[in-house]
């Protein structure tokens, strides 16, 4: 039998019999962890949220870059086609013929003068319909004058 | 709409293709980015002649009615 007159801080008491004049038992709760788990967890959650935000921003940037890349590829394809065809677009002539759509025009080329109604205006060529019903397709690059 | 796409809609039609100093007449059989092909009708007892014309040489094309 042991006698104790001071507070005893233990986790488990094994005894067959306890005799006491004044016995107080109270739970003091779990002892503080040497690692601040909750703080670390909170910081990690904040970091995860930041990283998720960064990932979303990077995904957005990636989509924008892919869109620009697609546009540039299409532009390169068009330029390659223009170079290999030798017939570049001519926005000025295109606008001129667009303004004369349905009207009769006379077009000069090195091979002769052609007259017809403007029926189709393209980026690098125009289509005229002659009075005979024949159709002329003339690249802008070969036009020396328009009346 | 480009020169090639305009011509593509006339494949199978009789055309006159004007290039500097020459004229080719025949059936338009092929249109590619850099060249078109015209099949000239056979002269008696001979085979049709397929002429390939670079598109950058073409002054204009007349599609006959």
Backbone of each chain as ProteinMPNN parsed JSONL, in Angstrom:
{"seq_chain_A": "XXXXXXXXXXXXXXXXXXXXXXXXXXXXXXXXXXXXXXXXXXXXXXXXXXXXXXXXXXXXXXXXXXXXXXXXXXXXXXXXXXXXXXXXXXXXXXXXXXXXXXXXXXXXXXXXXXXXXXXXXXXXXXXXXXXXXXXXXXXXXXXXXXX", "coords_chain_A": {"N_chain_A": [[0.846, -1.19, 0.0], [0.53, 2.157, -0.922], [1.084, 5.578, -0.037], [-0.07, 8.779, -0.911], [0.288, 12.227, -1.08], [0.24, 14.244, -2.825], [-0.599, 15.82, -5.982], [-1.205, 13.513, -8.559], [-0.082, 12.854, -11.686], [-1.019, 10.931, -14.088], [-1.541, 8.553, -16.745], [-2.845, 6.086, -16.647], [-4.163, 4.281, -13.929], [-3.51, 1.474, -12.081], [-5.013, -0.396, -9.694], [-5.95, -2.359, -6.906], [-7.363, -1.524, -4.818], [-8.513, 1.591, -3.632], [-8.023, 3.873, -1.171], [-9.15, 6.759, 0.193], [-9.348, 10.011, 1.621], [-10.004, 12.315, 0.421], [-10.667, 12.342, -2.803], [-9.957, 13.326, -5.962], [-10.68, 13.205, -9.269], [-9.779, 14.152, -12.391], [-9.944, 15.003, -15.794], [-7.328, 16.137, -17.711], [-7.107, 16.518, -20.289], [-5.693, 15.971, -23.631], [-2.17, 15.958, -23.957], [-0.257, 18.722, -25.17], [0.748, 18.556, -28.579], [4.059, 17.991, -29.728], [4.375, 18.818, -32.332], [2.942, 21.363, -34.314], [0.31, 20.459, -35.586], [-2.241, 21.255, -36.526], [-1.757, 23.881, -37.335], [0.149, 23.51, -39.319], [-1.382, 22.026, -41.099], [-3.336, 23.916, -41.794], [-1.753, 25.834, -43.075], [-0.832, 24.308, -45.18], [-3.227, 23.835, -46.54], [-3.815, 26.423, -47.407], [-1.634, 26.831, -49.095], [-2.189, 24.886, -51.0], [-4.556, 25.915, -52.076], [-3.526, 28.267, -53.237], [-1.816, 27.112, -55.115], [-3.666, 25.735, -56.693], [-4.995, 27.891, -57.775], [-2.918, 29.057, -59.242], [-2.501, 26.997, -61.087], [-4.916, 27.087, -62.487], [-4.652, 29.629, -63.669], [-2.393, 29.197, -65.261], [-3.392, 27.24, -66.967], [-5.257, 28.747, -68.324], [-3.559, 30.626, -69.585], [-2.175, 28.842, -71.171], [-4.183, 27.927, -72.9], [-4.651, 30.298, -74.278], [-2.173, 30.694, -75.531], [-2.143, 28.432, -77.165], [-4.264, 29.102, -78.849], [-3.239, 31.374, -80.126], [-1.079, 30.191, -81.38], [-2.369, 28.48, -83.145], [-3.579, 30.373, -84.825], [-1.288, 31.576, -85.899], [-0.174, 29.393, -87.245], [-2.12, 28.969, -89.2], [-1.854, 31.366, -90.56], [0.76, 31.161, -91.528], [0.35, 28.99, -93.202], [-1.36, 30.124, -95.093], [0.347, 32.109, -96.123], [2.366, 30.507, -97.187], [0.93, 29.218, -99.175], [0.31, 31.416, -100.766], [2.875, 32.202, -101.568], [3.761, 29.918, -102.966], [1.876, 29.87, -104.975], [2.34, 32.224, -106.198], [0.665, 34.354, -106.277], [-0.158, 36.923, -104.632], [-2.419, 38.32, -102.137], [-4.429, 41.247, -102.778], [-5.487, 43.763, -101.173], [-6.355, 46.345, -101.878], [-7.174, 46.233, -104.605], [-9.081, 44.283, -104.263], [-10.974, 45.597, -102.665], [-11.689, 47.592, -104.459], [-12.883, 46.136, -106.6], [-14.917, 44.962, -105.149], [-16.484, 47.15, -104.626], [-17.462, 47.54, -107.11], [-19.073, 45.478, -107.708], [-21.27, 43.64, -109.714], [-21.249, 45.559, -111.637], [-20.15, 46.709, -114.911], [-16.829, 46.377, -115.908], [-13.619, 47.346, -117.232], [-10.709, 45.659, -117.702], [-7.235, 45.802, -117.775], [-4.596, 43.798, -118.957], [-1.338, 42.305, -119.474], [-1.748, 40.636, -121.564], [-3.924, 41.59, -122.889], [-7.003, 43.552, -123.205], [-9.833, 43.293, -121.159], [-13.327, 42.945, -120.806], [-16.107, 42.936, -118.657], [-18.802, 41.906, -116.43], [-18.527, 42.335, -112.955], [-18.575, 39.522, -111.069], [-17.668, 37.891, -109.036], [-15.641, 38.405, -106.243], [-12.458, 37.848, -105.131], [-9.73, 37.108, -102.802], [-7.294, 37.211, -104.097], [-7.895, 37.305, -106.744], [-10.216, 38.069, -109.42], [-13.517, 37.546, -110.686], [-15.002, 37.871, -113.781], [-17.91, 38.247, -115.813], [-18.359, 37.886, -119.156], [-20.026, 39.583, -121.9], [-20.768, 37.634, -123.676], [-21.276, 35.488, -122.103], [-19.231, 33.908, -121.328], [-16.806, 33.199, -118.781], [-14.406, 35.026, -116.975], [-11.423, 34.564, -115.188], [-9.283, 36.355, -113.321], [-6.104, 36.91, -112.07], [-5.144, 39.239, -109.526], [-2.501, 40.038, -109.553], [-1.8, 40.179, -112.196], [-3.082, 42.261, -113.289], [-3.026, 45.331, -114.899], [-4.407, 47.63, -115.066], [-7.586, 49.207, -114.269], [-10.783, 50.066, -115.413]], "CA_chain_A": [[0.0, 0.0, 0.0], [1.326, 3.391, -0.991], [0.363, 6.786, 0.37], [0.331, 9.898, -1.774], [-0.352, 13.449, -0.648], [0.411, 15.284, -3.848], [-1.317, 15.47, -7.221], [-0.54, 12.486, -9.373], [-0.446, 13.008, -13.105], [-0.743, 9.664, -14.792], [-2.537, 8.225, -17.748], [-3.612, 4.9, -16.22], [-3.868, 3.8, -12.567], [-3.942, 0.095, -11.839], [-5.026, -0.611, -8.241], [-7.039, -3.227, -6.47], [-8.191, -0.795, -3.846], [-8.063, 2.965, -3.385], [-8.603, 4.437, 0.058], [-8.824, 8.18, 0.168], [-10.245, 10.915, 2.33], [-10.429, 13.291, -0.583], [-10.173, 11.85, -4.102], [-10.439, 14.101, -7.106], [-10.194, 12.689, -10.563], [-10.195, 15.017, -13.501], [-9.214, 14.852, -17.055], [-6.634, 17.374, -18.091], [-7.057, 16.593, -21.761], [-4.451, 15.454, -24.233], [-1.016, 16.83, -23.824], [0.006, 19.393, -26.455], [1.668, 17.826, -29.439], [5.287, 18.744, -30.012], [4.254, 19.368, -33.692], [1.694, 22.129, -34.473], [-0.321, 19.793, -36.728], [-3.341, 22.061, -37.086], [-1.179, 25.042, -38.031], [0.773, 23.013, -40.558], [-2.475, 21.638, -41.994], [-3.945, 25.135, -42.3], [-0.815, 26.432, -44.04], [-0.821, 23.465, -46.39], [-4.476, 24.089, -47.291], [-3.657, 27.729, -48.073], [-0.706, 26.629, -50.218], [-2.904, 24.116, -52.032], [-5.464, 26.85, -52.756], [-2.696, 29.12, -54.093], [-1.33, 26.31, -56.251], [-4.811, 25.486, -57.584], [-5.228, 29.159, -58.486], [-1.845, 29.188, -60.242], [-2.753, 25.998, -62.137], [-5.999, 27.61, -63.339], [-4.104, 30.728, -64.468], [-1.496, 28.618, -66.277], [-4.241, 26.575, -67.967], [-5.83, 29.838, -69.134], [-2.468, 31.127, -70.443], [-1.881, 27.772, -72.137], [-5.228, 27.954, -73.933], [-4.433, 31.508, -75.088], [-0.994, 30.438, -76.377], [-2.564, 27.471, -78.198], [-5.104, 29.832, -79.811], [-2.348, 32.208, -80.939], [-0.284, 29.27, -82.211], [-3.254, 28.023, -84.224], [-3.71, 31.501, -85.756], [-0.019, 31.752, -86.611], [-0.026, 28.27, -88.193], [-3.019, 29.237, -90.332], [-1.279, 32.48, -91.321], [1.912, 30.603, -92.253], [-0.186, 28.146, -94.276], [-1.844, 31.022, -96.146], [1.499, 32.75, -96.766], [3.034, 29.483, -98.007], [0.095, 29.019, -100.369], [0.479, 32.597, -101.621], [4.22, 32.182, -102.158], [3.869, 28.852, -103.971], [1.016, 30.181, -106.12], [2.848, 33.439, -106.837], [-0.43, 35.314, -106.41], [-0.45, 37.477, -103.314], [-3.663, 39.084, -102.057], [-4.293, 42.688, -103.019], [-6.674, 44.326, -100.523], [-6.828, 47.558, -102.569], [-7.958, 45.806, -105.773], [-10.245, 43.546, -103.755], [-11.956, 46.61, -102.249], [-12.16, 48.283, -105.67], [-13.833, 45.265, -107.308], [-16.096, 44.766, -104.279], [-17.334, 48.336, -104.8], [-18.016, 47.517, -108.476], [-19.792, 44.204, -107.866], [-22.472, 43.774, -110.538], [-21.041, 46.59, -112.665], [-19.252, 46.341, -116.008], [-15.507, 47.009, -115.794], [-12.622, 46.971, -118.242], [-9.463, 45.335, -116.997], [-6.085, 45.656, -118.676], [-3.504, 42.883, -118.574], [-0.293, 42.287, -120.501], [-2.232, 39.849, -122.706], [-5.034, 42.242, -123.581], [-8.005, 44.264, -122.411], [-10.981, 42.415, -120.939], [-14.491, 43.672, -120.284], [-17.149, 42.052, -118.155], [-19.478, 42.283, -115.183], [-17.881, 41.749, -111.771], [-19.521, 38.558, -110.485], [-17.116, 37.29, -107.812], [-14.408, 39.09, -105.833], [-11.673, 37.018, -104.203], [-8.614, 37.781, -102.123], [-6.176, 37.44, -105.016], [-8.38, 37.228, -108.129], [-11.59, 38.52, -109.627], [-14.227, 36.827, -111.748], [-15.881, 38.727, -114.593], [-18.721, 37.534, -116.8], [-18.391, 38.649, -120.408], [-21.371, 39.706, -122.498], [-21.041, 36.368, -124.366], [-21.583, 34.47, -121.098], [-17.969, 33.312, -120.875], [-16.357, 33.708, -117.47], [-12.967, 35.307, -116.895], [-10.837, 34.57, -113.844], [-8.056, 37.148, -113.521], [-5.353, 37.189, -110.819], [-4.85, 40.668, -109.337], [-1.082, 40.308, -109.832], [-1.615, 40.369, -113.639], [-3.885, 43.414, -113.723], [-2.22, 46.559, -115.016], [-5.291, 48.787, -114.954], [-9.027, 48.931, -114.17], [-11.627, 51.225, -115.748]], "C_chain_A": [[0.881, 1.239, 0.0], [0.444, 4.588, -0.649], [0.883, 7.95, -0.46], [-0.425, 11.144, -1.321], [-0.23, 14.573, -1.673], [-0.352, 14.86, -5.115], [-0.505, 14.487, -8.05], [-1.023, 12.643, -10.816], [-0.048, 11.718, -13.837], [-1.843, 9.435, -15.826], [-3.434, 7.099, -17.283], [-3.2, 4.568, -14.785], [-4.379, 2.388, -12.468], [-3.871, -0.142, -10.333], [-6.178, -1.548, -7.891], [-7.984, -2.458, -5.563], [-7.618, 0.594, -3.643], [-8.795, 3.462, -2.139], [-8.208, 5.908, 0.074], [-9.837, 8.958, 0.99], [-10.817, 11.925, 1.327], [-9.83, 12.876, -1.926], [-10.8, 12.674, -5.223], [-9.823, 13.518, -8.374], [-10.679, 13.655, -11.645], [-9.301, 14.781, -14.729], [-8.571, 16.175, -17.416], [-6.515, 17.498, -19.615], [-5.733, 16.106, -22.316], [-3.322, 16.465, -24.086], [-0.73, 17.496, -25.174], [1.064, 18.644, -27.258], [2.939, 18.65, -29.642], [5.269, 19.357, -31.425], [2.931, 20.124, -33.82], [0.932, 21.642, -35.714], [-1.394, 20.661, -37.375], [-2.804, 23.255, -37.884], [-0.584, 24.616, -39.371], [-0.308, 22.676, -41.584], [-3.119, 22.871, -42.632], [-3.054, 25.786, -43.371], [-0.791, 25.636, -45.345], [-2.076, 23.694, -47.228], [-4.389, 25.409, -48.061], [-2.756, 27.59, -49.29], [-1.39, 25.898, -51.367], [-3.84, 25.036, -52.811], [-4.688, 27.771, -53.707], [-2.252, 28.36, -55.341], [-2.46, 26.025, -57.241], [-5.109, 26.742, -58.423], [-4.187, 29.348, -59.593], [-2.07, 28.234, -61.404], [-3.836, 26.508, -63.08], [-5.49, 28.738, -64.244], [-3.213, 30.201, -65.589], [-2.296, 27.915, -67.373], [-4.854, 27.627, -68.914], [-4.785, 30.379, -70.108], [-2.168, 30.124, -71.545], [-2.896, 27.767, -73.276], [-5.037, 29.152, -74.871], [-3.26, 31.315, -76.046], [-1.355, 29.48, -77.499], [-3.4, 28.171, -79.281], [-4.222, 30.683, -80.737], [-1.515, 31.35, -81.886], [-1.103, 28.79, -83.41], [-3.396, 29.123, -85.278], [-2.447, 31.682, -86.59], [0.198, 30.638, -87.627], [-0.886, 28.504, -89.436], [-2.446, 30.343, -91.221], [-0.096, 31.998, -92.155], [1.433, 29.777, -93.435], [-0.651, 29.028, -95.443], [-0.682, 31.672, -96.9], [2.242, 31.765, -97.66], [2.264, 29.264, -99.308], [0.253, 30.197, -101.33], [1.83, 32.593, -102.323], [4.293, 31.137, -103.263], [2.979, 29.142, -105.178], [1.523, 31.409, -106.87], [1.781, 34.507, -106.991], [-0.823, 35.862, -105.047], [-1.806, 38.188, -103.294], [-3.393, 40.561, -102.317], [-5.544, 43.357, -102.458], [-7.233, 45.545, -101.253], [-7.682, 47.176, -103.776], [-9.218, 45.057, -105.341], [-11.354, 44.529, -103.364], [-12.551, 47.323, -103.47], [-13.215, 47.432, -106.387], [-15.099, 45.017, -106.467], [-17.06, 45.947, -104.44], [-17.989, 48.368, -106.187], [-18.752, 46.212, -108.767], [-21.092, 44.439, -108.663], [-22.352, 44.814, -111.635], [-20.081, 46.081, -113.746], [-17.941, 47.104, -115.845], [-14.634, 46.55, -116.962], [-11.285, 46.821, -117.529], [-8.352, 45.163, -118.031], [-5.089, 44.666, -118.09], [-2.471, 42.941, -119.695], [-0.765, 41.544, -121.747], [-3.417, 40.492, -123.419], [-5.985, 42.919, -122.615], [-9.276, 43.415, -122.349], [-12.12, 43.231, -120.344], [-15.545, 42.671, -119.823], [-17.747, 42.581, -116.867], [-18.788, 41.583, -114.008], [-18.886, 40.826, -111.084], [-18.99, 37.916, -109.206], [-15.782, 37.97, -107.491], [-13.691, 38.231, -104.805], [-10.555, 37.809, -103.575], [-7.479, 38.086, -103.081], [-6.592, 37.343, -106.488], [-9.816, 37.709, -108.197], [-12.213, 37.707, -110.759], [-15.156, 37.82, -112.446], [-16.694, 37.837, -115.515], [-18.845, 38.407, -118.036], [-19.806, 38.666, -120.972], [-21.77, 38.412, -123.222], [-21.48, 35.27, -123.389], [-20.341, 33.734, -120.629], [-17.534, 33.966, -119.557], [-14.844, 33.899, -117.509], [-12.541, 35.244, -115.437], [-9.459, 35.204, -113.976], [-7.357, 37.361, -112.175], [-5.046, 38.681, -110.723], [-3.417, 41.0, -109.77], [-0.83, 40.553, -111.316], [-2.393, 41.571, -114.169], [-3.002, 44.655, -113.751], [-3.091, 47.811, -114.927], [-6.748, 48.364, -114.91], [-9.78, 50.205, -114.536], [-13.065, 50.933, -115.359]], "O_chain_A": [[1.823, 1.368, 0.781], [-0.755, 4.61, -0.928], [2.084, 8.097, -0.686], [-1.649, 11.115, -1.193], [-0.57, 15.722, -1.39], [-0.699, 13.692, -5.284], [0.708, 14.622, -8.211], [-2.217, 12.57, -11.105], [1.12, 11.486, -14.145], [-2.914, 10.039, -15.777], [-4.646, 7.139, -17.495], [-2.01, 4.574, -14.467], [-5.551, 2.125, -12.738], [-2.787, -0.094, -9.753], [-7.239, -1.517, -8.515], [-9.193, -2.684, -5.529], [-6.408, 0.768, -3.501], [-10.025, 3.463, -2.078], [-7.026, 6.235, -0.024], [-11.017, 8.614, 1.048], [-11.981, 12.318, 1.41], [-8.631, 13.039, -2.156], [-12.019, 12.701, -5.392], [-8.607, 13.373, -8.499], [-11.875, 13.918, -11.766], [-8.125, 14.425, -14.659], [-9.23, 17.215, -17.418], [-5.917, 18.435, -20.145], [-4.78, 15.86, -21.576], [-3.539, 17.676, -24.095], [-0.945, 16.879, -26.218], [2.083, 18.18, -26.745], [2.88, 19.877, -29.718], [6.028, 20.284, -31.71], [1.887, 19.576, -33.467], [0.908, 22.31, -36.747], [-1.457, 20.791, -38.598], [-3.316, 23.594, -38.952], [-0.783, 25.262, -40.4], [-0.181, 22.989, -42.768], [-3.411, 22.889, -43.827], [-3.53, 26.225, -44.419], [-0.738, 26.192, -46.443], [-2.016, 23.743, -48.456], [-4.827, 25.504, -49.207], [-3.037, 28.129, -50.36], [-1.206, 26.231, -52.538], [-3.921, 24.962, -54.037], [-5.122, 28.026, -54.83], [-2.301, 28.875, -56.458], [-2.262, 26.063, -58.456], [-5.429, 26.657, -59.609], [-4.51, 29.738, -60.715], [-1.863, 28.595, -62.563], [-3.718, 26.393, -64.3], [-5.839, 28.807, -65.422], [-3.264, 30.688, -66.719], [-1.942, 27.976, -68.551], [-4.952, 27.42, -70.123], [-5.064, 30.57, -71.292], [-1.937, 30.494, -72.697], [-2.542, 27.625, -74.447], [-5.23, 29.048, -76.082], [-3.322, 31.709, -77.21], [-0.94, 29.668, -78.643], [-3.266, 27.877, -80.468], [-4.42, 30.716, -81.952], [-1.275, 31.722, -83.035], [-0.603, 28.706, -84.532], [-3.342, 28.85, -86.477], [-2.504, 31.909, -87.799], [0.688, 30.882, -88.73], [-0.451, 28.273, -90.565], [-2.529, 30.283, -92.448], [0.048, 32.362, -93.322], [2.005, 29.834, -94.523], [-0.385, 28.735, -96.608], [-0.7, 31.781, -98.126], [2.695, 32.122, -98.748], [2.848, 29.141, -100.385], [0.321, 30.014, -102.545], [1.934, 32.93, -103.503], [4.806, 31.402, -104.35], [3.287, 28.709, -106.288], [1.182, 31.616, -108.035], [1.961, 35.462, -107.747], [-1.714, 35.328, -104.387], [-2.288, 38.615, -104.343], [-2.286, 41.057, -102.107], [-6.542, 43.508, -103.163], [-8.444, 45.763, -101.253], [-8.773, 47.714, -103.966], [-10.274, 45.176, -105.961], [-12.522, 44.32, -103.69], [-13.746, 47.618, -103.514], [-14.291, 47.919, -106.736], [-16.199, 44.882, -107.003], [-18.279, 45.781, -104.399], [-18.94, 49.114, -106.417], [-19.021, 45.883, -109.922], [-21.894, 45.312, -108.332], [-23.246, 44.944, -112.471], [-19.307, 45.149, -113.522], [-17.938, 48.322, -115.668], [-14.88, 45.517, -117.584], [-10.806, 47.731, -116.853], [-8.518, 44.465, -119.031], [-4.783, 44.691, -116.897], [-2.706, 43.552, -120.738], [-0.263, 41.777, -122.846], [-3.865, 39.987, -124.449], [-5.813, 42.874, -121.396], [-9.732, 42.887, -123.363], [-11.907, 44.093, -119.492], [-15.836, 41.691, -120.509], [-17.274, 43.56, -116.291], [-18.503, 40.387, -114.067], [-19.914, 41.277, -110.582], [-19.772, 37.446, -108.379], [-14.911, 38.093, -108.353], [-14.237, 37.922, -103.746], [-10.435, 39.017, -103.777], [-6.777, 39.084, -102.921], [-5.738, 37.304, -107.375], [-10.532, 37.755, -107.197], [-11.522, 37.244, -111.667], [-15.967, 38.502, -111.818], [-16.218, 36.789, -115.951], [-19.366, 39.522, -117.978], [-20.663, 37.876, -120.578], [-22.958, 38.121, -123.368], [-21.999, 34.237, -123.812], [-20.39, 33.011, -119.634], [-17.857, 35.119, -119.273], [-14.105, 33.05, -118.007], [-13.205, 35.796, -114.559], [-8.578, 34.67, -114.65], [-7.943, 37.922, -111.25], [-4.723, 39.316, -111.728], [-3.147, 42.086, -110.283], [0.225, 41.073, -111.681], [-2.361, 41.858, -115.366], [-2.329, 44.988, -112.775], [-2.583, 48.917, -114.736], [-7.118, 47.314, -115.434], [-9.466, 51.287, -114.041], [-13.941, 51.776, -115.555]]}, "seq_chain_B": "XXXXXXXXXXXXXXXXXXXXXXXXXXXXXXXXXXXXXXXXXXXXXXXXXXXXXXXXXXXXXXXXX", "coords_chain_B": {"N_chain_B": [[-12.036, 33.477, -100.795], [-10.0, 32.251, -103.305], [-7.804, 32.504, -106.201], [-7.257, 29.869, -106.992], [-9.359, 28.453, -105.754], [-11.511, 29.559, -107.07], [-11.031, 28.664, -109.673], [-11.213, 25.938, -109.23], [-13.914, 25.4, -109.134], [-14.556, 25.152, -111.735], [-13.651, 22.815, -112.826], [-13.53, 20.353, -115.304], [-14.729, 21.859, -117.19], [-14.508, 23.539, -120.403], [-11.712, 25.476, -121.081], [-9.815, 28.493, -121.718], [-6.525, 29.201, -121.36], [-4.527, 31.848, -120.698], [-1.208, 32.629, -121.064], [1.923, 34.442, -120.884], [2.628, 35.063, -124.163], [1.461, 32.666, -125.073], [-1.347, 30.444, -125.6], [-3.451, 28.132, -124.111], [-5.839, 25.675, -124.754], [-8.442, 23.685, -123.585], [-9.769, 20.963, -121.586], [-10.297, 21.737, -118.255], [-8.637, 19.996, -115.843], [-7.355, 19.69, -113.417], [-6.61, 21.44, -110.425], [-4.198, 22.85, -108.544], [-2.244, 24.265, -105.82], [0.106, 25.384, -106.895], [0.025, 24.885, -109.613], [-1.967, 24.324, -112.589], [-3.832, 21.879, -114.505], [-4.492, 21.241, -117.881], [-6.288, 19.454, -120.217], [-5.646, 18.984, -123.457], [-7.572, 18.625, -126.442], [-7.414, 15.635, -128.459], [-5.46, 15.59, -131.402], [-6.125, 14.391, -134.657], [-5.883, 10.845, -134.6], [-4.126, 10.824, -132.458], [-3.026, 10.988, -128.99], [-4.75, 12.589, -126.24], [-3.357, 15.63, -124.937], [-1.838, 16.421, -121.958], [-1.449, 19.398, -120.329], [0.576, 21.085, -118.11], [0.372, 23.96, -116.22], [2.071, 26.485, -114.611], [0.688, 28.323, -111.937], [1.505, 30.923, -111.339], [2.232, 31.941, -113.751], [-0.003, 32.466, -115.157], [-2.0, 34.668, -116.979], [-4.715, 35.184, -117.359], [-7.825, 33.322, -117.148], [-10.182, 32.003, -119.329], [-13.365, 30.816, -119.077], [-15.251, 28.842, -121.045], [-18.577, 29.2, -122.298]], "CA_chain_B": [[-12.035, 32.875, -102.136], [-8.728, 32.513, -103.987], [-7.744, 32.177, -107.622], [-7.355, 28.411, -107.124], [-10.703, 27.965, -105.409], [-12.41, 29.976, -108.164], [-10.832, 27.746, -110.813], [-11.645, 24.579, -108.852], [-15.346, 25.219, -109.408], [-14.731, 24.969, -113.186], [-13.016, 21.562, -113.277], [-14.393, 19.64, -116.254], [-15.2, 22.821, -118.212], [-13.544, 23.937, -121.435], [-11.126, 26.769, -120.707], [-8.66, 29.042, -122.433], [-5.586, 29.717, -120.366], [-3.593, 32.778, -121.344], [0.077, 32.876, -120.393], [2.656, 35.352, -121.776], [3.055, 34.519, -125.452], [0.825, 31.394, -125.446], [-2.736, 30.185, -125.202], [-3.772, 26.709, -124.03], [-7.282, 25.461, -124.711], [-8.775, 22.285, -123.319], [-10.611, 20.725, -120.405], [-9.594, 21.929, -116.973], [-8.733, 18.692, -115.161], [-6.777, 19.695, -112.073], [-6.18, 22.741, -109.893], [-3.421, 22.76, -107.302], [-1.772, 25.583, -105.376], [1.172, 25.948, -107.715], [-0.149, 24.619, -111.05], [-3.231, 23.716, -113.037], [-3.643, 20.996, -115.657], [-5.503, 21.332, -118.934], [-6.139, 18.371, -121.188], [-5.978, 19.481, -124.8], [-8.222, 17.567, -127.208], [-6.468, 14.969, -129.359], [-5.462, 15.841, -132.836], [-6.508, 13.112, -135.288], [-5.018, 9.662, -134.392], [-3.109, 10.985, -131.404], [-3.556, 10.982, -127.631], [-4.903, 13.931, -125.656], [-2.122, 16.139, -124.321], [-2.074, 17.093, -120.673], [-0.514, 20.525, -120.168], [0.642, 21.626, -116.743], [0.697, 25.393, -116.316], [2.281, 27.107, -113.283], [-0.34, 29.35, -111.706], [2.043, 32.29, -111.32], [2.415, 32.403, -115.134], [-1.307, 32.656, -115.817], [-2.48, 36.054, -117.086], [-6.129, 35.019, -116.991], [-8.462, 32.092, -117.652], [-11.541, 32.212, -119.821], [-14.176, 29.592, -119.001], [-16.211, 28.986, -122.156], [-19.984, 28.906, -121.959]], "C_chain_B": [[-10.729, 33.26, -102.842], [-8.852, 32.149, -105.466], [-7.951, 30.671, -107.83], [-8.764, 27.908, -106.82], [-11.733, 28.385, -106.455], [-12.293, 28.993, -109.328], [-11.343, 26.341, -110.497], [-13.114, 24.334, -109.189], [-15.608, 25.006, -110.904], [-14.033, 23.717, -113.709], [-14.017, 20.8, -114.154], [-14.916, 20.541, -117.361], [-14.092, 23.092, -119.233], [-13.035, 25.342, -121.102], [-10.056, 27.184, -121.718], [-7.757, 29.653, -121.365], [-4.548, 30.573, -121.09], [-2.357, 32.93, -120.458], [0.877, 33.77, -121.353], [3.125, 34.629, -123.045], [2.366, 33.236, -125.873], [-0.627, 31.345, -124.98], [-2.935, 28.671, -125.195], [-5.287, 26.584, -123.949], [-7.55, 23.985, -124.504], [-9.668, 22.183, -122.104], [-9.776, 20.92, -119.149], [-9.759, 20.655, -116.151], [-8.206, 18.729, -113.733], [-6.384, 21.113, -111.683], [-5.453, 22.488, -108.585], [-2.896, 24.155, -106.975], [-0.804, 26.2, -106.385], [0.982, 25.726, -109.207], [-1.548, 24.1, -111.338], [-2.908, 22.797, -114.218], [-4.828, 21.15, -116.603], [-5.242, 20.192, -119.903], [-6.611, 18.875, -122.542], [-6.574, 18.349, -125.62], [-7.237, 16.931, -128.192], [-6.595, 15.47, -130.783], [-5.678, 14.454, -133.458], [-5.424, 12.04, -135.08], [-3.922, 9.883, -133.334], [-3.809, 11.018, -130.037], [-3.805, 12.423, -127.163], [-3.606, 14.345, -124.961], [-2.483, 16.859, -123.022], [-0.995, 18.162, -120.493], [-0.579, 20.999, -118.72], [1.135, 23.068, -116.816], [0.894, 25.952, -114.9], [1.31, 28.272, -113.089], [0.235, 30.766, -111.743], [2.324, 32.826, -112.72], [1.096, 32.832, -115.778], [-1.712, 34.133, -115.81], [-3.974, 36.101, -116.746], [-6.653, 33.725, -117.616], [-9.857, 32.459, -118.13], [-12.257, 30.856, -119.787], [-15.281, 29.721, -120.04], [-17.597, 28.519, -121.747], [-20.362, 27.498, -122.411]], "O_chain_B": [[-10.398, 34.44, -102.959], [-9.846, 31.577, -105.912], [-8.702, 30.246, -108.708], [-9.296, 27.052, -107.527], [-12.704, 27.67, -106.703], [-13.292, 28.547, -109.893], [-11.842, 25.64, -111.377], [-13.512, 23.209, -109.492], [-16.735, 24.715, -111.303], [-13.845, 23.578, -114.918], [-15.181, 20.628, -113.794], [-15.475, 20.064, -118.349], [-12.908, 22.899, -118.959], [-13.815, 26.267, -120.872], [-9.489, 26.37, -122.446], [-8.175, 30.503, -120.58], [-3.809, 30.104, -121.956], [-2.441, 33.302, -119.287], [0.534, 33.845, -122.533], [3.926, 33.695, -122.981], [2.659, 32.739, -126.96], [-1.057, 32.093, -124.102], [-2.617, 28.003, -126.178], [-5.94, 27.291, -123.181], [-6.955, 23.137, -125.169], [-10.246, 23.17, -121.647], [-8.697, 20.346, -119.001], [-10.877, 20.275, -115.802], [-8.575, 17.882, -112.92], [-5.888, 21.884, -112.505], [-6.034, 21.969, -107.632], [-3.078, 25.099, -107.744], [-0.884, 27.39, -106.689], [1.707, 26.321, -110.005], [-2.217, 23.526, -110.479], [-1.856, 22.918, -114.846], [-5.987, 21.182, -116.191], [-4.115, 19.99, -120.353], [-7.792, 19.152, -122.753], [-6.12, 17.211, -125.503], [-6.337, 17.602, -128.698], [-7.687, 15.731, -131.287], [-5.42, 13.445, -132.802], [-4.24, 12.265, -135.333], [-2.906, 9.188, -133.338], [-5.036, 11.069, -129.958], [-3.154, 13.356, -127.631], [-2.858, 13.503, -124.462], [-3.312, 17.769, -122.996], [0.202, 17.872, -120.503], [-1.653, 21.275, -118.185], [2.18, 23.354, -117.401], [-0.024, 25.896, -114.082], [1.141, 29.104, -113.981], [-0.458, 31.706, -112.132], [2.619, 34.01, -112.884], [1.09, 33.484, -116.822], [-1.759, 34.765, -114.755], [-4.428, 36.934, -115.962], [-6.017, 33.124, -118.482], [-10.614, 33.135, -117.432], [-11.805, 29.884, -120.392], [-16.143, 30.594, -119.936], [-17.763, 27.582, -120.967], [-21.5, 27.071, -122.214]]}, "name": "protein", "num_of_chains": 2, "seq": "XXXXXXXXXXXXXXXXXXXXXXXXXXXXXXXXXXXXXXXXXXXXXXXXXXXXXXXXXXXXXXXXXXXXXXXXXXXXXXXXXXXXXXXXXXXXXXXXXXXXXXXXXXXXXXXXXXXXXXXXXXXXXXXXXXXXXXXXXXXXXXXXXXXXXXXXXXXXXXXXXXXXXXXXXXXXXXXXXXXXXXXXXXXXXXXXXXXXXXXXXXXXXXXXXXXX"}
